[in-house]
Amino acid sequence: MLITRSRRLKKNNRYQVQVIPSDQVRNALQDLQLLAPLGNGKLPLLKEIAARKAFLRGVFLAGGSVNKPISDYHLEMVSDNEELIRLVQKTMQRFSLNAKVVDRKGSYIVYLKEGNAITNFLSIIGAHNALLEFENVRVVKDMRNKVNRIVNCETANLNKVVKTALQQIACIRYLETKNLLVVLPEKLREAARLRLDHEDLPVGELAALCEEPVSKSGFNHRLKKLEKLAEDMGMGKSEIKEIN
């Protein structure tokens, strides 16, 4: 028996048993299909689903790893035997797993890059504890990404509301300096007054403050009229940009 330290599996000891050639050993190897060619992927021992699961479990224990899904999803199994890796790929595909193979510095790697595929593989080989840990980290990651998307969206919407409000206020102030607000229709004067009195409110909330009921789009239309009037009276777009 030969004991070596593995470069994988946390550098644990690896035990290699050497058996003296004999008819009994040859018969045992043939029964285990260890002497059969692997390329066609049709080994008799892999006919049963349970046997295919056991085969994948053994290959993963011998040379497999899976990343924590903090960044990218990645599961792989490594061997210097291309024929074996191709058989692993075909076996995984029989479980509807879209496994890919790559040659990396003389070693052959079969891998998965999709989160659901990795969880399915861990379930197939019976690695339930690893599956639960993987899913826990994955859920936290997905939730964090969802929260970030919501926050970014809300921030973008808020910035848009603030920018629009500043532009509306600038136009109303300009009309004020031209003494034009007093000659406007009452509904436009009300819109201008509410916009100046409540600079931080969105259009929908301003519409709710009107004396007579008006929709959000209706109130927004009034503000657009004020902006258009300011532009028609000589307020340049560059002035609005400076205030923004």
C-alpha positions in Angstrom: 0.0 0.0 0.0 1.3 3.5 -1.0 0.3 6.6 1.0 0.6 10.0 -0.6 -0.7 13.5 0.2 -3.3 14.6 -2.3 -3.2 18.0 -3.9 -7.0 18.2 -3.6 -9.5 17.5 -0.9 -7.7 19.7 1.6 -4.4 17.9 1.0 -5.6 14.8 2.9 -3.7 11.5 2.7 -4.5 9.3 -0.3 -4.1 5.6 0.0 -3.2 3.5 -3.1 -3.5 -0.3 -2.9 -1.5 -2.4 -5.3 -2.8 -5.8 -6.0 -0.7 -8.6 -7.4 -2.0 -9.6 -10.9 -4.0 -12.8 -10.9 -7.0 -14.3 -12.6 -9.2 -13.5 -9.6 -8.1 -9.8 -9.7 -8.8 -9.7 -13.5 -12.2 -11.1 -13.0 -13.0 -8.6 -10.3 -11.9 -5.7 -12.4 -14.0 -7.0 -15.3 -17.0 -7.4 -13.0 -16.6 -3.8 -11.9 -16.2 -2.6 -15.5 -12.9 -1.0 -14.7 -11.2 -2.6 -17.7 -14.0 -1.6 -20.1 -13.6 1.4 -22.5 -15.4 4.5 -21.1 -15.9 6.5 -24.3 -19.3 5.2 -25.3 -20.8 6.0 -21.9 -22.9 2.7 -22.0 -21.3 0.8 -19.2 -23.6 -2.0 -17.9 -23.0 -0.8 -14.3 -24.5 2.6 -15.2 -27.8 1.3 -16.5 -29.6 1.9 -13.2 -30.4 5.4 -11.9 -29.0 4.6 -8.5 -25.8 3.4 -10.0 -25.4 6.6 -12.1 -26.0 8.7 -8.9 -23.4 6.6 -7.1 -20.9 7.1 -9.9 -21.3 10.9 -9.9 -21.0 10.9 -6.1 -17.8 9.0 -6.3 -16.3 11.2 -9.0 -17.3 14.4 -7.1 -15.7 13.1 -3.9 -12.5 12.2 -5.7 -12.0 15.4 -7.6 -14.9 17.8 -7.3 -15.5 21.2 -5.7 -18.3 23.8 -5.6 -17.9 27.5 -4.9 -20.0 29.3 -2.3 -22.5 31.3 -4.4 -21.3 34.6 -3.0 -20.1 35.7 -6.4 -20.4 33.3 -9.3 -22.0 29.9 -9.4 -19.5 27.2 -10.2 -19.2 23.4 -9.7 -16.5 21.3 -11.2 -14.9 17.9 -11.3 -11.3 17.4 -12.4 -9.4 14.5 -13.8 -6.4 13.9 -16.1 -8.4 11.2 -17.9 -10.4 12.8 -20.7 -12.3 9.6 -21.4 -13.5 9.6 -17.8 -14.6 13.2 -17.8 -16.5 12.7 -21.1 -18.3 9.8 -19.4 -19.1 12.0 -16.4 -20.5 14.7 -18.7 -22.7 12.2 -20.5 -23.9 10.8 -17.2 -24.8 14.3 -16.0 -26.6 15.0 -19.2 -28.8 12.0 -18.6 -30.0 13.9 -15.5 -30.8 16.9 -17.7 -27.7 18.8 -16.4 -26.1 21.0 -19.0 -22.5 20.1 -18.2 -19.6 21.5 -20.1 -16.0 20.2 -20.5 -12.8 22.3 -20.7 -9.1 21.4 -21.0 -7.1 23.3 -18.5 -3.3 22.8 -18.4 -3.4 19.1 -19.1 -6.4 18.4 -16.8 -9.9 17.9 -18.0 -12.8 19.6 -16.1 -16.5 19.0 -16.3 -18.4 21.9 -14.8 -21.8 23.6 -14.2 -22.3 27.4 -14.1 -26.0 27.7 -13.3 -27.4 27.9 -9.8 -30.4 25.6 -10.3 -28.2 23.0 -12.1 -25.8 22.9 -9.2 -28.5 22.4 -6.6 -30.0 19.6 -8.8 -26.6 18.0 -9.0 -26.0 18.2 -5.2 -29.5 16.6 -4.7 -28.7 13.8 -7.2 -25.5 12.8 -5.4 -27.2 13.0 -2.0 -25.1 15.9 -0.7 -28.1 17.3 1.3 -26.1 19.3 3.9 -24.1 20.9 1.1 -27.3 21.6 -0.8 -28.9 23.4 2.2 -25.7 25.5 2.8 -25.5 26.3 -0.9 -29.2 27.4 -1.0 -28.9 29.5 2.2 -26.0 31.5 0.7 -27.8 31.7 -2.6 -31.0 33.0 -1.0 -29.1 35.7 0.9 -27.3 36.6 -2.3 -30.5 36.8 -4.4 -32.2 38.9 -1.6 -29.3 41.3 -1.4 -29.3 41.7 -5.2 -33.1 42.3 -5.2 -32.8 44.9 -2.4 -29.9 46.7 -4.3 -32.0 46.8 -7.4 -35.0 48.2 -5.5 -32.8 50.8 -3.8 -31.1 51.8 -7.1 -34.5 52.1 -8.7 -35.9 54.2 -5.9 -32.8 56.4 -5.9 -33.1 57.0 -9.6 -36.9 57.8 -9.3 -36.1 60.2 -6.4 -33.4 61.9 -8.4 -35.8 62.3 -11.3 -38.5 63.8 -9.0 -36.1 66.2 -7.5 -34.7 67.3 -10.8 -38.2 67.8 -12.3 -39.3 69.8 -9.2 -36.2 72.1 -9.4 -36.9 72.7 -13.1 -40.6 73.5 -12.4 -39.6 75.9 -9.5 -37.1 77.6 -11.7 -39.7 78.3 -14.4 -42.2 79.5 -11.8 -39.6 81.9 -10.3 -38.8 83.2 -13.7 -42.5 83.9 -14.4 -42.7 85.6 -11.0 -39.8 88.0 -11.9 -41.7 88.9 -15.1 -44.9 89.6 -13.1 -46.7 87.0 -15.2 -48.2 84.8 -12.5 -50.9 87.3 -11.6 -52.3 87.3 -15.1 -52.5 83.5 -15.4 -55.7 81.5 -15.0 -56.6 80.5 -11.4 -55.8 76.8 -12.0 -52.2 77.6 -13.2 -51.7 80.1 -10.3 -52.8 77.4 -7.9 -50.4 74.9 -9.4 -47.6 77.4 -9.2 -48.4 78.2 -5.6 -48.5 74.6 -4.5 -45.3 73.8 -6.3 -43.5 76.7 -4.5 -45.0 75.9 -1.1 -44.2 72.2 -1.3 -41.0 71.9 -3.1 -40.3 68.3 -2.1 -43.7 66.8 -2.9 -44.2 64.6 -6.0 -46.9 65.6 -8.5 -49.4 63.1 -7.3 -49.4 64.6 -3.8 -49.6 68.1 -5.1 -52.7 67.2 -7.1 -54.3 66.0 -3.9 -53.9 69.4 -2.3 -55.9 71.2 -5.1 -59.2 72.8 -4.0 -61.0 71.1 -6.9 -60.3 67.4 -7.7 -57.6 66.9 -10.4 -55.7 63.8 -11.5 -52.0 63.5 -11.3 -51.7 63.7 -15.0 -54.0 66.8 -15.0 -51.9 68.6 -12.4 -48.7 67.6 -14.3 -50.2 69.1 -17.4 -50.6 72.4 -15.6 -47.0 72.4 -14.5 -45.9 71.6 -18.1 -47.9 74.7 -19.2 -46.0 76.8 -16.8 -42.7 75.5 -18.0 -43.7 76.1 -21.6 -44.8 79.6 -20.8 -41.5 80.4 -19.1 -39.6 79.1 -22.2 -41.8 81.1 -24.5 -41.2 84.3 -22.4 -37.4 83.9 -22.9 -36.1 81.6 -20.2 -33.4 79.6 -22.0 -32.8 75.9 -21.4 -29.3 76.7 -20.2 -30.7 78.5 -17.3 -32.8 75.5 -16.3 -29.7 73.3 -16.6 -27.7 75.6 -14.3 -30.4 75.4 -11.6 -30.5 71.6 -12.0 
